[in-house]
Amino acid sequence: MGKLTVRRALPLGFVVFCVLAAFVTSPVSAALAQHRVVSADPADFTPKVVLGSTNTVYAYAQVGSTMYMGGRFTQIADSTGTTTYSRSNFAAFDAKTGAISSLDLPANGAVQVVVPAPDGHSLYIGGDYTSIGGVAARGIVRFDLTTNTLDPLFQPGLDGVVSDAAFVGSRLVIGGTFSGQLRAIDPLTGLDTGFISFKITGKTNPDDAIRVRRLAADPAGTTLVALGNFTAVAGEPRAQAFRVDLTTTPKATLSTWHAPRFDVTCPVANYSRGVDFSPDGTYFVVANTGGYGGPNSICDAAARFETSDVSSTSEPTWINFTGGDSLYSVAITGVAVYVGGHMRWLDNPLGNNTAGPGAVSRPGIGAIDPTSGEALDWDPTKTRGHGTEKLYVTKAGLWVGSDGATFGGEDHPGVAFCPVAPK
């Protein structure tokens, strides 16, 4: 009961690499494929976020053996909870042992995204702050990992929040509430390259700013999906989601892709909150909020779309409904589509804040079969709280960021890691 009629995607070639001209010494890798579903038993070594009423984890980025973490918090503790460290919204720790780094780069607002440069020598840290590391800054900064200092030459001159960012070829694409809401910037200077320039207007949520909340590009760097609070792009109707054609010159163009289901008004003012491409680039999945809108909507659901479909009446291959609970995050590994939020169930198209026919319990996190669109058996359970904001895939497993206190029946406030067994 958790899906629509399935249209099987044709397998394409695996990861295609993009090279950062004059900036990168190694290629930009696409989404990581894993050979099996991760363990439901979380690792014991992860640090703990000292949770409060609004504390949560929004972002992860691994460089070498170090994991960088962003969110809204003031303290983190070691895995035993015995030693506490003051860390304002940004922290670093060993991805294999959980040992907390001495790096202290306090931000006076939430850090919402952390992106490593493809050469591994710097980090881009974005969020809702006006000061970071004692330096006045807005939206996003470049942090040099060789000197552990903020790069003074990186001056994007933004007037708003940066909530997501990703490298696509030689460009760093950022999304947020700043003027224009979506742009491609020079990774060294921060200046707008002018490659992406659309007028984004309207609001699906009248109580929030016009914004691009999440974005993702396919592994080949040919198309980008942007999600957020808007109703039109470049004068064309595009509620909640649009695609950008990155193959055109001298500028990117608005794709013809349009999914009418996003135009359906949900019971709760909303916008789409999570997106990820499959490792082979053949499809992407969008995670949505909005309350129970019935099986003809896309409210409170995860939906798969085929990358090759750029029609103006695009329909999902499948939709998995929660039955009235928001989804905030998605990560695809090839064998699974992981979704996170504050949901109680998956496979629940007919449940309106109840467990309808066929519903399966999946508190806070779950996994969906990429082909059938039905929930997999994987069910670690976690504290629902506000919800799971970040799912981050590495070769070693899946990192989970949230405001939840427990994961898999264990004490893992804010941070959990589910390892994947080796081949």
N, C-alpha and C positions, 0 to 999 in steps of 0.2 A: 504493500500500500504506500510505500515511501517514494515512488518514482512515477515518471511518465513513460510512455512507450520509448523503448531504447532504439537509438540509431547508432549502430556500431561504427566507431571511428576507424579509418584506415591507418595502419601503422606507418609512420614516416621515419626518416633517419633520426638518430639520437642527437646529442648535444652539438650545437653549432657555436663556435666561439667568435666573440667580437674582440677586436683589438683596439686598444686606445692609442691612436697615432700620437707619436712624440710625447707620450706620457706614461705608457705602460710597457713594462718589460715582460709581462706574462699576460695571457688572454683572460678575458672575463668569462667565468664559467656560468653556465645556466643552472637552472634548478637541479638539485641533486636527486638522482634516482637511488632507491634502495631495493634490495632483493627480497625483503620480507617485511612484514608489519613489525613495528617496534614492540618492545616488551611493555606489558601493562604494569610491571613492577618497577617503580622509579629507583634511580640510583640514590645511594645514601649520602654521597659526598657533597651535594649541592649546598650553596649558602642559603641563608634565609633572609627574606625581607621582613623587617620589623613593621608589621602592618598596622595601619590606622584606618579611619573611616573612608579615606579617599586614596590610600596608597595602592599602587599597582605597578606591574611591569609591562611596558609597551614595546620594548625593542631589544634585540640581541644582534651581535655581530662578532664572529670569531676571526682572529688573525693569529696564525700559528697556533700555539696552545693557550692563548689568552682569549677569554670571552668578555666582551664589553656589553654592558647592560644599561638600558635607559628606562626611565619611568617616572613615577611620582612617589618618592620615598625620602626619608631623612636618615635612616639607619639600616645597615645590614649586619647580619651575624654569621659566624662560621656554621658549619654543618651541625655542630653539637648545640648551638645556641648559647654557648658560654661566653664567647668573646664578641663584643659589639663594636662596630665601626661607624663613625659618622660619614655618611655619603649622601650628598644632596642631589638626587635624581639621576646620577650617573655613577657607575662603579665598574670595576674590572676584577676578574678572578680567573684562576686556572681552570680550564675546561675539563681537565682530567682528574684533578684532585679537589677542586673547590676552594683552594687556598686564595684568600682575598688579597688583591694587589694593594700596594702602598699608594697607587695612583689616586689622587683626590682632586677632582675637577668639578667643583660644585656649580650647579646651575640654579638660578632663582625661579625656575619654572619647570614644568614637565619636559623631559626628553622623550620625544615620540619616535625617533628613528635614528639608527646608527648604521652607516654604510662604510665599509672599508674601500679604500682605493684599490684598484686591481693590482697595483704593484706591491700592496701590503705595507706601504710606508706611511700611510696617513689614514685618518678616519674623518668622516663627515658626520657631524652630530647636529641633528635638527630637533626643533621643538617649540614650545611656547615659553620662551624665556627672553629676558632683556640683558642678562649678564651670565657669563659662564667663565669659570676659572678666574674670577675677579676682573674680567674684561667686558666692557659694554658690547653687546652683540645682539642681533635680532635674526631669528629664523634658523640660520644654519652657520656653522663654523667648520673650518678645516683644522684638525689637530694632528700635528706632526709627531709620528710615533718614534722617530729617530732622536728628536730633541725634547719630546714631551712638552711641547709648547704650542700655543695657538698660532697659526700662520697669519701674520699681519697683512700679507699681500692678498689674502682671500677676502674680498669685500663685495658681497652680493648686493648690498644696499636694499634689503627687503623691508617691507612695512607690515609684515604679518607673520603668522605661524607657518612653520614647515612641518607637516605631519607625515610625509613619506618622501622617499628618494630612491633612485636606482640608477646605476650606470647602464647606459645603452651606447655602445661604441665609445667614442671619445667624449661623449656628452654626459653630464650628470643631470638627470631629469628630476625636478622637485615639484611637489604639490603641496598646497596649503591654502591659507586665507590671504596671502599677499596679493598685491595687484596682479591680475591676470590668472591667478590660481594655479597655473601650470606653465612651466618654462624649462628650457634646457640651458644650463649654465656651463661656463668654462670651468673645469675642475681646479684650475690653478688660480684664476682671478675671481671667480664667482660671478662674473659678468654674464648677462643674458646674451646668448648667442643669436637670439631671434629665430631659431629654427622652429620652435613651437610657439605659436601666437594665435590664440583663439579668444573671442569674447565669450565669457561664460556668464550666464544670467539665470535669474529665477531661483526659487527655493522650494524644495519639497518639504523642508522643515522650516517654517517661518520664524521659529525662535532661535535659529542658529545662523551663522554667517554663511555666505556663499563660499564653498570650499571644495578642493579636491582632497579627499581624505586618504585614499589609497590608490596605488598605481602598480602596474606590473607589465613588463615587456616579455615577449616571447624570446626563447633562447637565440633565435637568429637575428633578433633586433629589427624585425620588419614591422611589427605592430605593437601598440601599447594600449592597455585598457586603463581608464581612469574612472574612479568612483567618487561620489560625494554628494554634496547638497547643491543641486542646480536643476534646472528644467530645460535649458537650451544651451547649445554650443554653436557659435558662428551663425546664429540665427536659425538653426535647425533644432527641432524638438529632440532632446536627449535627456530625459529625466533620469537622474541617479547614475547613469553609466554612459560612456562613449568610448570609441576606439579611435586611435590615431594611426594613420598610414605613415610609417617612417621611411618608406622607400622613395618618396618624391623629393624633388629638388627644385629650387633652393630651400624650400620650406616643407615641413611636414603638413599633411592635409587631414581634414576630418574624414574618417572612414564613412562609407555608406551604411555600415552596420548600425542597426537599431533594433532593440528587442522591445516590442510593445508591452510586454508584461511589466516592464519597469514603469510604465505610464499609469498602471493601476494604483489608485490611491489606497494606501494601507490605513488601518484603523488608527494607528499611532504615527504622528509625524516622524518621518524616517529618512534615511538614505543608506545605500549599500555600504558595507563596512570592510569587506575582505575580498582579495582576489589573488589568484596564483595560477601560473601556467604549468602544464605538465612538463616533465623533463624532456620529452621529445617535441614539445611545442605544438602538438596537434589539437589541444583543447585547453580551456581555462575554466575555472570554477569561481563563481561569485557567491559570497556570503552576505545575507541580508537581515535587516531588522524590520520592524513595522507592526508587530501584533498579528493576530490571526486574520488572514484575508481570504481564506478558502483556497481550494485547489486550483482555481483559475488565476490566482495571483502569483507573486514571487515573494510575498511577505514572510518574514521569519523562516527562511529556507536557504538551502544551498542549491545552486543550479549550474549544470555543466553546459558550456557552449563550445561548438567546434570552431577552431581558428579559421578554417577555410570558408566558413559561412559569413559573408559580409553583406547579407541581404538587409533590406530595411524592415523586414518582417521576421527577423530571426527568432526561432523558438529553441528553448533548451532541449538538449538530448534527454536529460532527466532533471527532475527537481525532487529534493528530499526535504520535506517539511518537518518542522519541530512541533507544530501545533500551538504556536503563540508565544514562543520564546526567542529572543534575539540571538543571532550568530554574528560574531565580530571578526573571526579569523579563519584562515584556511591555508593549508600547506599540502602540496601534492608530491608524492614520491614515486609514482608509477604504479605501485601495488596498492596504494591507499590514498584517499583524499581525507585528510584530517581536518576536522572542523571544531571550533571552540566558540563558546559564548556563555550564556547562562541558561541554556536549554535544559529541559528535563527529559525530553524524548527525541528520537529520530524516527523515520518511517511513520510519520503521524499526519497525513494530509487531511484527515477527517476529525481530528481532535482539536477542539477549541478550548485551550487551557485545561484539557483533559487528555487522558490516554485513549485515543480512538482505536478503531480496529487495526491490528497489526503493529501498533506502536511498540517501540523497544526503549527501555530506560537507558539514557546516556547522560547522566548529570555532568554538565560543564564541558564535556569533551567527548568526541566520538570519531569513528572512522567509517568512511563510505567506500563501497566497491566502485572503482572508477568506471566500470562497464555497465553494471546493472543499476547503479544508483541507490542500492539498498545498503543499510547499515551492516558493517562487518561485525564479527563477534567481539572485537577488541573493546573492552569496557573497563578502564582502570578506575573510573569514578573520581570526582574531585569536588571540593567545595564550590558551589555555584557562584555565590557572591554576585558582584556586578557582572563578572564574566571573564572568560579567557580572551585576552587582548592580542596575544602573540603566539604563533607557532613557527618555530625556526628549525629547519632541517640542516643537519650536518652529516658527514660521512658516518659519524659514530652513533647518530640517533636523532631524537626529536626533543627540542627544548620548548618548554611551555611557560609562558609568562601571564600572570593574572593577579587578582586580589584574593585568591583562594588560600585558605589556611592548610588544607589537606589535599593530598593526591595519593590515590591508591591505598587509602586507609592509613597513610603515614603523615607525619608532620613535615610539610614542605611549603611553608608560606611564601607565596609570590613566585618561587622558582621550582621547577621540576624538570628532570631529564629522564627520558625513556630510551635506553640503549637499544641498538639493533644488533642482533647476534651476528657474528661473522659467518661468512659462507663456509 
